[in-house]
Amino acid sequence: MTFHDEVDIDEMDWNDELKALTYQCPCGDLFAITLDELADGEDIARCPSCSLYVVVVYEPEDVKRLTQTLPIHCAAA
Ligand SMILES: [Zn+2]
């Protein structure tokens, strides 16, 4: 894997199909990371089509805020 960039969580877009936050990859696909991964402290969003990844910059409060505002399907609900 190759580090591509640091991305603020507010710069990422919610993708309802992937149920993940996404960010445009230079290869044309999307970096993706789920809220579950973020809640676990994961900060690496990988592109499924190439070897690049971005580091997501966020605070725990950001994840809480997004969890409350996004239409996600939480298994624990
Ligand atoms: Zn890519």
N, CA, C, O and the ligand as a Tripos MOL2 file, in Angstrom:
@<TRIPOS>MOLECULE
protein
  309   307    78     0     0
PROTEIN
NO_CHARGES

@<TRIPOS>ATOM
      1 N           0.8400   -1.1950    0.0000 N.3       1 MET1
      2 CA          0.0000    0.0000    0.0000 C.3       1 MET1
      3 C           0.8760    1.2470    0.0000 C.2       1 MET1
      4 O           1.9790    1.2610    0.5460 O.2       1 MET1
      5 N           0.3560    2.2730   -0.6190 N.am      2 THR2
      6 CA          1.1000    3.5180   -0.7460 C.3       2 THR2
      7 C           0.2920    4.6800   -0.1900 C.2       2 THR2
      8 O          -0.8610    4.8880   -0.5670 O.2       2 THR2
      9 N           0.9120    5.4330    0.7130 N.am      3 PHE3
     10 CA          0.2380    6.5960    1.2770 C.3       3 PHE3
     11 C           0.0130    7.6470    0.1940 C.2       3 PHE3
     12 O           0.9320    8.0060   -0.5420 O.2       3 PHE3
     13 N          -1.2200    8.1310    0.1110 N.am      4 HIS4
     14 CA         -1.5400    9.1300   -0.9110 C.3       4 HIS4
     15 C          -1.7300   10.5160   -0.3200 C.2       4 HIS4
     16 O          -1.1610   11.4820   -0.8270 O.2       4 HIS4
     17 N          -2.5300   10.6370    0.7550 N.am      5 ASP5
     18 CA         -2.8460   11.9620    1.2700 C.3       5 ASP5
     19 C          -3.4840   11.8470    2.6510 C.2       5 ASP5
     20 O          -3.8760   10.7670    3.0940 O.2       5 ASP5
     21 N          -3.5720   13.0000    3.3160 N.am      6 GLU6
     22 CA         -4.3720   13.0890    4.5300 C.3       6 GLU6
     23 C          -5.6470   13.8190    4.1660 C.2       6 GLU6
     24 O          -5.6070   14.8340    3.4710 O.2       6 GLU6
     25 N          -6.7770   13.3100    4.6290 N.am      7 VAL7
     26 CA         -8.0630   13.8900    4.2740 C.3       7 VAL7
     27 C          -8.8600   14.1810    5.5340 C.2       7 VAL7
     28 O          -9.0330   13.3030    6.3800 O.2       7 VAL7
     29 N          -9.3450   15.4070    5.6640 N.am      8 ASP8
     30 CA        -10.2210   15.7210    6.7830 C.3       8 ASP8
     31 C         -11.5480   15.0010    6.5960 C.2       8 ASP8
     32 O         -12.0580   14.9140    5.4790 O.2       8 ASP8
     33 N         -12.1030   14.4910    7.6720 N.am      9 ILE9
     34 CA        -13.3400   13.7110    7.5690 C.3       9 ILE9
     35 C         -14.4700   14.5430    6.9480 C.2       9 ILE9
     36 O         -15.3620   13.9980    6.2980 O.2       9 ILE9
     37 N         -14.4280   15.8550    7.1510 N.am     10 ASP10
     38 CA        -15.4610   16.7140    6.5730 C.3      10 ASP10
     39 C         -15.3270   16.8690    5.0600 C.2      10 ASP10
     40 O         -16.2490   17.3460    4.3980 O.2      10 ASP10
     41 N         -14.1970   16.4720    4.5210 N.am     11 GLU11
     42 CA        -14.0050   16.5300    3.0670 C.3      11 GLU11
     43 C         -14.4920   15.2570    2.3820 C.2      11 GLU11
     44 O         -14.5260   15.1770    1.1540 O.2      11 GLU11
     45 N         -14.8680   14.2670    3.1830 N.am     12 MET12
     46 CA        -15.3080   12.9980    2.6030 C.3      12 MET12
     47 C         -16.8180   13.0270    2.3620 C.2      12 MET12
     48 O         -17.5600   13.7610    3.0150 O.2      12 MET12
     49 N         -17.2450   12.2050    1.4040 N.am     13 ASP13
     50 CA        -18.6580   12.1490    1.0420 C.3      13 ASP13
     51 C         -19.2610   10.8260    1.4980 C.2      13 ASP13
     52 O         -18.6270    9.7750    1.4000 O.2      13 ASP13
     53 N         -20.4940   10.8910    1.9980 N.am     14 TRP14
     54 CA        -21.1930    9.6670    2.3670 C.3      14 TRP14
     55 C         -21.6900    8.9770    1.1010 C.2      14 TRP14
     56 O         -22.3470    9.5970    0.2640 O.2      14 TRP14
     57 N         -21.3720    7.6960    0.9660 N.am     15 ASN15
     58 CA        -21.8400    6.9100   -0.1740 C.3      15 ASN15
     59 C         -22.8500    5.8950    0.3490 C.2      15 ASN15
     60 O         -22.4920    4.9540    1.0570 O.2      15 ASN15
     61 N         -24.1100    6.0960   -0.0080 N.am     16 ASP16
     62 CA        -25.1730    5.2540    0.5420 C.3      16 ASP16
     63 C         -25.0870    3.8250    0.0240 C.2      16 ASP16
     64 O         -25.5050    2.8860    0.7010 O.2      16 ASP16
     65 N         -24.5470    3.6660   -1.1710 N.am     17 GLU17
     66 CA        -24.4120    2.3320   -1.7580 C.3      17 GLU17
     67 C         -23.3650    1.5060   -1.0080 C.2      17 GLU17
     68 O         -23.5720    0.3320   -0.7000 O.2      17 GLU17
     69 N         -22.2430    2.1540   -0.7260 N.am     18 LEU18
     70 CA        -21.1560    1.4690   -0.0310 C.3      18 LEU18
     71 C         -21.3470    1.4910    1.4770 C.2      18 LEU18
     72 O         -20.6700    0.7610    2.2020 O.2      18 LEU18
     73 N         -22.2760    2.3340    1.9580 N.am     19 LYS19
     74 CA        -22.4490    2.5550    3.3970 C.3      19 LYS19
     75 C         -21.1170    2.9400    4.0300 C.2      19 LYS19
     76 O         -20.7250    2.4370    5.0820 O.2      19 LYS19
     77 N         -20.4410    3.8570    3.3390 N.am     20 ALA20
     78 CA        -19.1150    4.2510    3.8030 C.3      20 ALA20
     79 C         -18.8450    5.6970    3.4070 C.2      20 ALA20
     80 O         -19.4670    6.2400    2.4930 O.2      20 ALA20
     81 N         -17.8980    6.3070    4.1210 N.am     21 LEU21
     82 CA        -17.4140    7.6170    3.7200 C.3      21 LEU21
     83 C         -16.4000    7.4040    2.6150 C.2      21 LEU21
     84 O         -15.5560    6.5130    2.7050 O.2      21 LEU21
     85 N         -16.4790    8.2120    1.5800 N.am     22 THR22
     86 CA        -15.6030    8.0120    0.4320 C.3      22 THR22
     87 C         -14.8800    9.3040    0.0570 C.2      22 THR22
     88 O         -15.2900   10.4070    0.4180 O.2      22 THR22
     89 N         -13.7980    9.1190   -0.6750 N.am     23 TYR23
     90 CA        -13.0110   10.2460   -1.1610 C.3      23 TYR23
     91 C         -12.4230    9.8290   -2.5050 C.2      23 TYR23
     92 O         -11.9610    8.6990   -2.6630 O.2      23 TYR23
     93 N         -12.4400   10.7380   -3.4630 N.am     24 GLN24
     94 CA        -12.0130   10.4010   -4.8200 C.3      24 GLN24
     95 C         -10.5530    9.9780   -4.8750 C.2      24 GLN24
     96 O          -9.6680   10.6860   -4.3940 O.2      24 GLN24
     97 N         -10.3180    8.8250   -5.4630 N.am     25 CYS25
     98 CA         -8.9540    8.3430   -5.6800 C.3      25 CYS25
     99 C          -8.5020    8.7720   -7.0630 C.2      25 CYS25
    100 O          -9.3150    8.8270   -7.9850 O.2      25 CYS25
    101 N          -7.2100    9.0790   -7.2300 N.am     26 PRO26
    102 CA         -6.7210    9.4790   -8.5660 C.3      26 PRO26
    103 C          -6.9210    8.4080   -9.6260 C.2      26 PRO26
    104 O          -6.8930    8.7240  -10.8150 O.2      26 PRO26
    105 N          -7.1200    7.1530   -9.2410 N.am     27 CYS27
    106 CA         -7.3000    6.0840  -10.2240 C.3      27 CYS27
    107 C          -8.7250    6.0670  -10.7750 C.2      27 CYS27
    108 O          -9.0150    5.3380  -11.7240 O.2      27 CYS27
    109 N          -9.6270    6.8790  -10.1760 N.am     28 GLY28
    110 CA        -11.0020    6.9140  -10.6650 C.3      28 GLY28
    111 C         -11.9740    6.1950   -9.7530 C.2      28 GLY28
    112 O         -13.1840    6.3900   -9.8610 O.2      28 GLY28
    113 N         -11.4610    5.3690   -8.8590 N.am     29 ASP29
    114 CA        -12.3130    4.6980   -7.8780 C.3      29 ASP29
    115 C         -12.3920    5.5770   -6.6260 C.2      29 ASP29
    116 O         -12.0240    6.7510   -6.6580 O.2      29 ASP29
    117 N         -12.8710    5.0040   -5.5410 N.am     30 LEU30
    118 CA        -13.0650    5.7730   -4.3180 C.3      30 LEU30
    119 C         -12.3410    5.1260   -3.1380 C.2      30 LEU30
    120 O         -12.3870    3.9110   -2.9490 O.2      30 LEU30
    121 N         -11.6730    5.9710   -2.3520 N.am     31 PHE31
    122 CA        -11.2220    5.5160   -1.0470 C.3      31 PHE31
    123 C         -12.4720    5.3620   -0.1920 C.2      31 PHE31
    124 O         -13.3950    6.1700   -0.3000 O.2      31 PHE31
    125 N         -12.5170    4.3410    0.6520 N.am     32 ALA32
    126 CA        -13.7080    4.1390    1.4730 C.3      32 ALA32
    127 C         -13.3410    3.6840    2.8750 C.2      32 ALA32
    128 O         -12.4060    2.9100    3.0840 O.2      32 ALA32
    129 N         -14.1170    4.1980    3.8330 N.am     33 ILE33
    130 CA        -13.9710    3.7520    5.2190 C.3      33 ILE33
    131 C         -15.3550    3.8290    5.8530 C.2      33 ILE33
    132 O         -16.0870    4.7950    5.6380 O.2      33 ILE33
    133 N         -15.7110    2.8220    6.6270 N.am     34 THR34
    134 CA        -17.0400    2.8070    7.2430 C.3      34 THR34
    135 C         -16.9990    3.4960    8.6050 C.2      34 THR34
    136 O         -15.9350    3.6640    9.2010 O.2      34 THR34
    137 N         -18.1800    3.8920    9.0860 N.am     35 LEU35
    138 CA        -18.2520    4.5190   10.4010 C.3      35 LEU35
    139 C         -17.8780    3.5310   11.4950 C.2      35 LEU35
    140 O         -17.3350    3.9220   12.5280 O.2      35 LEU35
    141 N         -18.1660    2.2480   11.2730 N.am     36 ASP36
    142 CA        -17.7750    1.2370   12.2520 C.3      36 ASP36
    143 C         -16.2560    1.2070   12.4060 C.2      36 ASP36
    144 O         -15.7280    1.1110   13.5140 O.2      36 ASP36
    145 N         -15.5650    1.2900   11.2630 N.am     37 GLU37
    146 CA        -14.1040    1.2920   11.3070 C.3      37 GLU37
    147 C         -13.5920    2.5410   12.0250 C.2      37 GLU37
    148 O         -12.6650    2.4710   12.8310 O.2      37 GLU37
    149 N         -14.2090    3.6850   11.7200 N.am     38 LEU38
    150 CA        -13.8050    4.9210   12.3780 C.3      38 LEU38
    151 C         -14.0530    4.8440   13.8800 C.2      38 LEU38
    152 O         -13.2330    5.2920   14.6810 O.2      38 LEU38
    153 N         -15.2090    4.2620   14.2540 N.am     39 ALA39
    154 CA        -15.5440    4.1360   15.6720 C.3      39 ALA39
    155 C         -14.5510    3.2410   16.3910 C.2      39 ALA39
    156 O         -14.3400    3.3850   17.5950 O.2      39 ALA39
    157 N         -13.9350    2.3100   15.6540 N.am     40 ASP40
    158 CA        -12.9250    1.4230   16.2210 C.3      40 ASP40
    159 C         -11.5500    2.0750   16.2670 C.2      40 ASP40
    160 O         -10.5910    1.4740   16.7520 O.2      40 ASP40
    161 N         -11.4480    3.3140   15.7600 N.am     41 GLY41
    162 CA        -10.1680    4.0010   15.7810 C.3      41 GLY41
    163 C          -9.3760    3.8440   14.5020 C.2      41 GLY41
    164 O          -8.2540    4.3400   14.3940 O.2      41 GLY41
    165 N          -9.9540    3.1550   13.5300 N.am     42 GLU42
    166 CA         -9.2840    2.9840   12.2380 C.3      42 GLU42
    167 C          -9.2420    4.3380   11.5300 C.2      42 GLU42
    168 O         -10.2160    5.0890   11.5830 O.2      42 GLU42
    169 N          -8.1380    4.6560   10.8740 N.am     43 ASP43
    170 CA         -8.0760    5.9440   10.1720 C.3      43 ASP43
    171 C          -7.5240    5.7920    8.7510 C.2      43 ASP43
    172 O          -7.1420    6.7760    8.1190 O.2      43 ASP43
    173 N          -7.4860    4.5650    8.2620 N.am     44 ILE44
    174 CA         -6.9910    4.3070    6.9100 C.3      44 ILE44
    175 C          -8.1700    4.0160    5.9860 C.2      44 ILE44
    176 O          -8.9190    3.0640    6.2060 O.2      44 ILE44
    177 N          -8.3320    4.8410    4.9490 N.am     45 ALA45
    178 CA         -9.3520    4.5850    3.9310 C.3      45 ALA45
    179 C          -8.6450    4.0590    2.6970 C.2      45 ALA45
    180 O          -7.7970    4.7350    2.1150 O.2      45 ALA45
    181 N          -9.0050    2.8300    2.3000 N.am     46 ARG46
    182 CA         -8.3130    2.1910    1.1730 C.3      46 ARG46
    183 C          -9.1280    2.2880   -0.0990 C.2      46 ARG46
    184 O         -10.3580    2.3380   -0.0760 O.2      46 ARG46
    185 N          -8.4060    2.3140   -1.2150 N.am     47 CYS47
    186 CA         -9.0520    2.2130   -2.5110 C.3      47 CYS47
    187 C          -9.0530    0.7400   -2.9100 C.2      47 CYS47
    188 O          -8.0110    0.0860   -2.8720 O.2      47 CYS47
    189 N         -10.2210    0.2150   -3.2930 N.am     48 PRO48
    190 CA        -10.2870   -1.2040   -3.6590 C.3      48 PRO48
    191 C          -9.6560   -1.5150   -5.0120 C.2      48 PRO48
    192 O          -9.4300   -2.6830   -5.3300 O.2      48 PRO48
    193 N          -9.3670   -0.4840   -5.8180 N.am     49 SER49
    194 CA         -8.8960   -0.7200   -7.1900 C.3      49 SER49
    195 C          -7.4040   -0.5100   -7.3880 C.2      49 SER49
    196 O          -6.8500   -0.9240   -8.4060 O.2      49 SER49
    197 N          -6.7510    0.1250   -6.4300 N.am     50 CYS50
    198 CA         -5.3060    0.3220   -6.5620 C.3      50 CYS50
    199 C          -4.6770    0.1920   -5.1850 C.2      50 CYS50
    200 O          -5.3590   -0.1670   -4.2250 O.2      50 CYS50
    201 N          -3.3920    0.4790   -5.0760 N.am     51 SER51
    202 CA         -2.6830    0.2300   -3.8200 C.3      51 SER51
    203 C          -2.6030    1.4650   -2.9240 C.2      51 SER51
    204 O          -1.9160    1.4550   -1.9030 O.2      51 SER51
    205 N          -3.3160    2.5340   -3.3160 N.am     52 LEU52
    206 CA         -3.2270    3.7670   -2.5340 C.3      52 LEU52
    207 C          -4.1510    3.7460   -1.3200 C.2      52 LEU52
    208 O          -5.1540    3.0320   -1.2960 O.2      52 LEU52
    209 N          -3.7900    4.5490   -0.3090 N.am     53 TYR53
    210 CA         -4.6980    4.7630    0.8130 C.3      53 TYR53
    211 C          -4.5380    6.1870    1.3130 C.2      53 TYR53
    212 O          -3.5070    6.8200    1.0870 O.2      53 TYR53
    213 N          -5.5590    6.6900    1.9920 N.am     54 VAL54
    214 CA         -5.4820    7.9960    2.6300 C.3      54 VAL54
    215 C          -5.6750    7.8170    4.1310 C.2      54 VAL54
    216 O          -6.3270    6.8750    4.5820 O.2      54 VAL54
    217 N          -5.0960    8.7380    4.8910 N.am     55 VAL55
    218 CA         -5.2970    8.7640    6.3330 C.3      55 VAL55
    219 C          -6.3820    9.7870    6.6250 C.2      55 VAL55
    220 O          -6.2670   10.9510    6.2390 O.2      55 VAL55
    221 N          -7.4300    9.3550    7.3060 N.am     56 VAL56
    222 CA         -8.5510   10.2320    7.6180 C.3      56 VAL56
    223 C          -8.2680   10.9610    8.9330 C.2      56 VAL56
    224 O          -7.9760   10.3360    9.9530 O.2      56 VAL56
    225 N          -8.3590   12.2910    8.8920 N.am     57 VAL57
    226 CA         -8.1220   13.1110   10.0720 C.3      57 VAL57
    227 C          -9.4730   13.4300   10.7110 C.2      57 VAL57
    228 O         -10.3290   14.0600   10.0900 O.2      57 VAL57
    229 N          -9.6570   12.9850   11.9670 N.am     58 TYR58
    230 CA        -10.9420   13.1980   12.6290 C.3      58 TYR58
    231 C         -10.7920   13.1300   14.1340 C.2      58 TYR58
    232 O          -9.7930   12.6430   14.6640 O.2      58 TYR58
    233 N         -11.8270   13.6390   14.8130 N.am     59 GLU59
    234 CA        -11.9270   13.5280   16.2640 C.3      59 GLU59
    235 C         -13.0510   12.5360   16.5670 C.2      59 GLU59
    236 O         -13.9610   12.3700   15.7550 O.2      59 GLU59
    237 N         -12.9990   11.8780   17.7230 N.am     60 PRO60
    238 CA        -14.0880   10.9500   18.0800 C.3      60 PRO60
    239 C         -15.4580   11.6080   18.0080 C.2      60 PRO60
    240 O         -16.4420   10.9510   17.6660 O.2      60 PRO60
    241 N         -15.5350   12.9060   18.3290 N.am     61 GLU61
    242 CA        -16.8230   13.6110   18.2660 C.3      61 GLU61
    243 C         -17.3600   13.6710   16.8400 C.2      61 GLU61
    244 O         -18.5720   13.6590   16.6270 O.2      61 GLU61
    245 N         -16.4490   13.7360   15.8610 N.am     62 ASP62
    246 CA        -16.8880   13.7640   14.4610 C.3      62 ASP62
    247 C         -17.6230   12.4780   14.1120 C.2      62 ASP62
    248 O         -18.6480   12.5040   13.4320 O.2      62 ASP62
    249 N         -17.0950   11.3570   14.5810 N.am     63 VAL63
    250 CA        -17.7120   10.0630   14.2840 C.3      63 VAL63
    251 C         -19.0830    9.9840   14.9490 C.2      63 VAL63
    252 O         -20.0410    9.5060   14.3400 O.2      63 VAL63
    253 N         -19.1840   10.4540   16.1990 N.am     64 LYS64
    254 CA        -20.4750   10.4640   16.8930 C.3      64 LYS64
    255 C         -21.4820   11.3090   16.1280 C.2      64 LYS64
    256 O         -22.6290   10.9060   15.9370 O.2      64 LYS64
    257 N         -21.0390   12.4910   15.6890 N.am     65 ARG65
    258 CA        -21.9250   13.3990   14.9640 C.3      65 ARG65
    259 C         -22.4200   12.7490   13.6780 C.2      65 ARG65
    260 O         -23.6090   12.8060   13.3640 O.2      65 ARG65
    261 N         -21.5030   12.1310   12.9360 N.am     66 LEU66
    262 CA        -21.8880   11.5060   11.6740 C.3      66 LEU66
    263 C         -22.7940   10.3000   11.9140 C.2      66 LEU66
    264 O         -23.7330   10.0610   11.1540 O.2      66 LEU66
    265 N         -22.5120    9.5510   12.9600 N.am     67 THR67
    266 CA        -23.3370    8.3810   13.2670 C.3      67 THR67
    267 C         -24.7800    8.8060   13.5300 C.2      67 THR67
    268 O         -25.7230    8.0840   13.2040 O.2      67 THR67
    269 N         -24.9360    9.9850   14.1220 N.am     68 GLN68
    270 CA        -26.2810   10.4580   14.4440 C.3      68 GLN68
    271 C         -26.9800   11.0900   13.2440 C.2      68 GLN68
    272 O         -28.2090   11.1320   13.2020 O.2      68 GLN68
    273 N         -26.2260   11.5760   12.2820 N.am     69 THR69
    274 CA        -26.8460   12.3100   11.1820 C.3      69 THR69
    275 C         -26.9470   11.5070    9.8870 C.2      69 THR69
    276 O         -27.7780   11.8120    9.0310 O.2      69 THR69
    277 N         -26.1140   10.4940    9.7420 N.am     70 LEU70
    278 CA        -26.1330    9.7310    8.5000 C.3      70 LEU70
    279 C         -27.1210    8.5640    8.5790 C.2      70 LEU70
    280 O         -27.3550    8.0070    9.6510 O.2      70 LEU70
    281 N         -27.6960    8.2020    7.4250 N.am     71 PRO71
    282 CA        -28.6620    7.0950    7.3940 C.3      71 PRO71
    283 C         -27.9810    5.7420    7.3650 C.2      71 PRO71
    284 O         -28.1190    4.9930    6.3980 O.2      71 PRO71
    285 N         -27.2490    5.4250    8.4200 N.am     72 ILE72
    286 CA        -26.5430    4.1330    8.4290 C.3      72 ILE72
    287 C         -27.3930    3.0640    9.1040 C.2      72 ILE72
    288 O         -28.3200    3.3600    9.8580 O.2      72 ILE72
    289 N         -27.0550    1.8310    8.8150 N.am     73 HIS73
    290 CA        -27.7550    0.7130    9.4180 C.3      73 HIS73
    291 C         -26.8220    0.0960   10.4520 C.2      73 HIS73
    292 O         -25.8770   -0.6210   10.1200 O.2      73 HIS73
    293 N         -27.1090    0.3910   11.6970 N.am     74 CYS74
    294 CA        -26.2480   -0.0720   12.7650 C.3      74 CYS74
    295 C         -26.7430   -1.4210   13.2880 C.2      74 CYS74
    296 O         -27.9050   -1.5660   13.6710 O.2      74 CYS74
    297 N         -25.8370   -2.4080   13.2980 N.am     75 ALA75
    298 CA        -26.2170   -3.7570   13.7250 C.3      75 ALA75
    299 C         -26.6220   -3.7880   15.1880 C.2      75 ALA75
    300 O         -27.3850   -4.6560   15.6120 O.2      75 ALA75
    301 N         -26.1020   -2.8260   15.9680 N.am     76 ALA76
    302 CA        -26.3990   -2.8300   17.3920 C.3      76 ALA76
    303 C         -27.7270   -2.1620   17.7100 C.2      76 ALA76
    304 O         -28.1800   -2.2070   18.8540 O.2      76 ALA76
    305 N         -28.3530   -1.5490   16.7270 N.am     77 ALA77
    306 CA        -29.5820   -0.7960   16.9930 C.3      77 ALA77
    307 C         -30.7480   -1.7410   17.2830 C.2      77 ALA77
    308 O         -31.8650   -1.2870   17.5300 O.2      77 ALA77
    309 ZN         -7.4380    3.9810   -6.5310 Zn       78 ZN78
@<TRIPOS>BOND
     1     1     2 1
     2     2     3 1
     3     3     4 2
     4     3     5 am
     5     5     6 1
     6     6     7 1
     7     7     8 2
     8     7     9 am
     9     9    10 1
    10    10    11 1
    11    11    12 2
    12    11    13 am
    13    13    14 1
    14    14    15 1
    15    15    16 2
    16    15    17 am
    17    17    18 1
    18    18    19 1
    19    19    20 2
    20    19    21 am
    21    21    22 1
    22    22    23 1
    23    23    24 2
    24    23    25 am
    25    25    26 1
    26    26    27 1
    27    27    28 2
    28    27    29 am
    29    29    30 1
    30    30    31 1
    31    31    32 2
    32    31    33 am
    33    33    34 1
    34    34    35 1
    35    35    36 2
    36    35    37 am
    37    37    38 1
    38    38    39 1
    39    39    40 2
    40    39    41 am
    41    41    42 1
    42    42    43 1
    43    43    44 2
    44    43    45 am
    45    45    46 1
    46    46    47 1
    47    47    48 2
    48    47    49 am
    49    49    50 1
    50    50    51 1
    51    51    52 2
    52    51    53 am
    53    53    54 1
    54    54    55 1
    55    55    56 2
    56    55    57 am
    57    57    58 1
    58    58    59 1
    59    59    60 2
    60    59    61 am
    61    61    62 1
    62    62    63 1
    63    63    64 2
    64    63    65 am
    65    65    66 1
    66    66    67 1
    67    67    68 2
    68    67    69 am
    69    69    70 1
    70    70    71 1
    71    71    72 2
    72    71    73 am
    73    73    74 1
    74    74    75 1
    75    75    76 2
    76    75    77 am
    77    77    78 1
    78    78    79 1
    79    79    80 2
    80    79    81 am
    81    81    82 1
    82    82    83 1
    83    83    84 2
    84    83    85 am
    85    85    86 1
    86    86    87 1
    87    87    88 2
    88    87    89 am
    89    89    90 1
    90    90    91 1
    91    91    92 2
    92    91    93 am
    93    93    94 1
    94    94    95 1
    95    95    96 2
    96    95    97 am
    97    97    98 1
    98    98    99 1
    99    99   100 2
   100    99   101 am
   101   101   102 1
   102   102   103 1
   103   103   104 2
   104   103   105 am
   105   105   106 1
   106   106   107 1
   107   107   108 2
   108   107   109 am
   109   109   110 1
   110   110   111 1
   111   111   112 2
   112   111   113 am
   113   113   114 1
   114   114   115 1
   115   115   116 2
   116   115   117 am
   117   117   118 1
   118   118   119 1
   119   119   120 2
   120   119   121 am
   121   121   122 1
   122   122   123 1
   123   123   124 2
   124   123   125 am
   125   125   126 1
   126   126   127 1
   127   127   128 2
   128   127   129 am
   129   129   130 1
   130   130   131 1
   131   131   132 2
   132   131   133 am
   133   133   134 1
   134   134   135 1
   135   135   136 2
   136   135   137 am
   137   137   138 1
   138   138   139 1
   139   139   140 2
   140   139   141 am
   141   141   142 1
   142   142   143 1
   143   143   144 2
   144   143   145 am
   145   145   146 1
   146   146   147 1
   147   147   148 2
   148   147   149 am
   149   149   150 1
   150   150   151 1
   151   151   152 2
   152   151   153 am
   153   153   154 1
   154   154   155 1
   155   155   156 2
   156   155   157 am
   157   157   158 1
   158   158   159 1
   159   159   160 2
   160   159   161 am
   161   161   162 1
   162   162   163 1
   163   163   164 2
   164   163   165 am
   165   165   166 1
   166   166   167 1
   167   167   168 2
   168   167   169 am
   169   169   170 1
   170   170   171 1
   171   171   172 2
   172   171   173 am
   173   173   174 1
   174   174   175 1
   175   175   176 2
   176   175   177 am
   177   177   178 1
   178   178   179 1
   179   179   180 2
   180   179   181 am
   181   181   182 1
   182   182   183 1
   183   183   184 2
   184   183   185 am
   185   185   186 1
   186   186   187 1
   187   187   188 2
   188   187   189 am
   189   189   190 1
   190   190   191 1
   191   191   192 2
   192   191   193 am
   193   193   194 1
   194   194   195 1
   195   195   196 2
   196   195   197 am
   197   197   198 1
   198   198   199 1
   199   199   200 2
   200   199   201 am
   201   201   202 1
   202   202   203 1
   203   203   204 2
   204   203   205 am
   205   205   206 1
   206   206   207 1
   207   207   208 2
   208   207   209 am
   209   209   210 1
   210   210   211 1
   211   211   212 2
   212   211   213 am
   213   213   214 1
   214   214   215 1
   215   215   216 2
   216   215   217 am
   217   217   218 1
   218   218   219 1
   219   219   220 2
   220   219   221 am
   221   221   222 1
   222   222   223 1
   223   223   224 2
   224   223   225 am
   225   225   226 1
   226   226   227 1
   227   227   228 2
   228   227   229 am
   229   229   230 1
   230   230   231 1
   231   231   232 2
   232   231   233 am
   233   233   234 1
   234   234   235 1
   235   235   236 2
   236   235   237 am
   237   237   238 1
   238   238   239 1
   239   239   240 2
   240   239   241 am
   241   241   242 1
   242   242   243 1
   243   243   244 2
   244   243   245 am
   245   245   246 1
   246   246   247 1
   247   247   248 2
   248   247   249 am
   249   249   250 1
   250   250   251 1
   251   251   252 2
   252   251   253 am
   253   253   254 1
   254   254   255 1
   255   255   256 2
   256   255   257 am
   257   257   258 1
   258   258   259 1
   259   259   260 2
   260   259   261 am
   261   261   262 1
   262   262   263 1
   263   263   264 2
   264   263   265 am
   265   265   266 1
   266   266   267 1
   267   267   268 2
   268   267   269 am
   269   269   270 1
   270   270   271 1
   271   271   272 2
   272   271   273 am
   273   273   274 1
   274   274   275 1
   275   275   276 2
   276   275   277 am
   277   277   278 1
   278   278   279 1
   279   279   280 2
   280   279   281 am
   281   281   282 1
   282   282   283 1
   283   283   284 2
   284   283   285 am
   285   285   286 1
   286   286   287 1
   287   287   288 2
   288   287   289 am
   289   289   290 1
   290   290   291 1
   291   291   292 2
   292   291   293 am
   293   293   294 1
   294   294   295 1
   295   295   296 2
   296   295   297 am
   297   297   298 1
   298   298   299 1
   299   299   300 2
   300   299   301 am
   301   301   302 1
   302   302   303 1
   303   303   304 2
   304   303   305 am
   305   305   306 1
   306   306   307 1
   307   307   308 2
@<TRIPOS>SUBSTRUCTURE
     1 MET1         2 RESIDUE 1 A MET
     2 THR2         6 RESIDUE 1 A THR
     3 PHE3        10 RESIDUE 1 A PHE
     4 HIS4        14 RESIDUE 1 A HIS
     5 ASP5        18 RESIDUE 1 A ASP
     6 GLU6        22 RESIDUE 1 A GLU
     7 VAL7        26 RESIDUE 1 A VAL
     8 ASP8        30 RESIDUE 1 A ASP
     9 ILE9        34 RESIDUE 1 A ILE
    10 ASP10       38 RESIDUE 1 A ASP
    11 GLU11       42 RESIDUE 1 A GLU
    12 MET12       46 RESIDUE 1 A MET
    13 ASP13       50 RESIDUE 1 A ASP
    14 TRP14       54 RESIDUE 1 A TRP
    15 ASN15       58 RESIDUE 1 A ASN
    16 ASP16       62 RESIDUE 1 A ASP
    17 GLU17       66 RESIDUE 1 A GLU
    18 LEU18       70 RESIDUE 1 A LEU
    19 LYS19       74 RESIDUE 1 A LYS
    20 ALA20       78 RESIDUE 1 A ALA
    21 LEU21       82 RESIDUE 1 A LEU
    22 THR22       86 RESIDUE 1 A THR
    23 TYR23       90 RESIDUE 1 A TYR
    24 GLN24       94 RESIDUE 1 A GLN
    25 CYS25       98 RESIDUE 1 A CYS
    26 PRO26      102 RESIDUE 1 A PRO
    27 CYS27      106 RESIDUE 1 A CYS
    28 GLY28      110 RESIDUE 1 A GLY
    29 ASP29      114 RESIDUE 1 A ASP
    30 LEU30      118 RESIDUE 1 A LEU
    31 PHE31      122 RESIDUE 1 A PHE
    32 ALA32      126 RESIDUE 1 A ALA
    33 ILE33      130 RESIDUE 1 A ILE
    34 THR34      134 RESIDUE 1 A THR
    35 LEU35      138 RESIDUE 1 A LEU
    36 ASP36      142 RESIDUE 1 A ASP
    37 GLU37      146 RESIDUE 1 A GLU
    38 LEU38      150 RESIDUE 1 A LEU
    39 ALA39      154 RESIDUE 1 A ALA
    40 ASP40      158 RESIDUE 1 A ASP
    41 GLY41      162 RESIDUE 1 A GLY
    42 GLU42      166 RESIDUE 1 A GLU
    43 ASP43      170 RESIDUE 1 A ASP
    44 ILE44      174 RESIDUE 1 A ILE
    45 ALA45      178 RESIDUE 1 A ALA
    46 ARG46      182 RESIDUE 1 A ARG
    47 CYS47      186 RESIDUE 1 A CYS
    48 PRO48      190 RESIDUE 1 A PRO
    49 SER49      194 RESIDUE 1 A SER
    50 CYS50      198 RESIDUE 1 A CYS
    51 SER51      202 RESIDUE 1 A SER
    52 LEU52      206 RESIDUE 1 A LEU
    53 TYR53      210 RESIDUE 1 A TYR
    54 VAL54      214 RESIDUE 1 A VAL
    55 VAL55      218 RESIDUE 1 A VAL
    56 VAL56      222 RESIDUE 1 A VAL
    57 VAL57      226 RESIDUE 1 A VAL
    58 TYR58      230 RESIDUE 1 A TYR
    59 GLU59      234 RESIDUE 1 A GLU
    60 PRO60      238 RESIDUE 1 A PRO
    61 GLU61      242 RESIDUE 1 A GLU
    62 ASP62      246 RESIDUE 1 A ASP
    63 VAL63      250 RESIDUE 1 A VAL
    64 LYS64      254 RESIDUE 1 A LYS
    65 ARG65      258 RESIDUE 1 A ARG
    66 LEU66      262 RESIDUE 1 A LEU
    67 THR67      266 RESIDUE 1 A THR
    68 GLN68      270 RESIDUE 1 A GLN
    69 THR69      274 RESIDUE 1 A THR
    70 LEU70      278 RESIDUE 1 A LEU
    71 PRO71      282 RESIDUE 1 A PRO
    72 ILE72      286 RESIDUE 1 A ILE
    73 HIS73      290 RESIDUE 1 A HIS
    74 CYS74      294 RESIDUE 1 A CYS
    75 ALA75      298 RESIDUE 1 A ALA
    76 ALA76      302 RESIDUE 1 A ALA
    77 ALA77      306 RESIDUE 1 A ALA
    78 ZN78       309 GROUP 0 **** ****
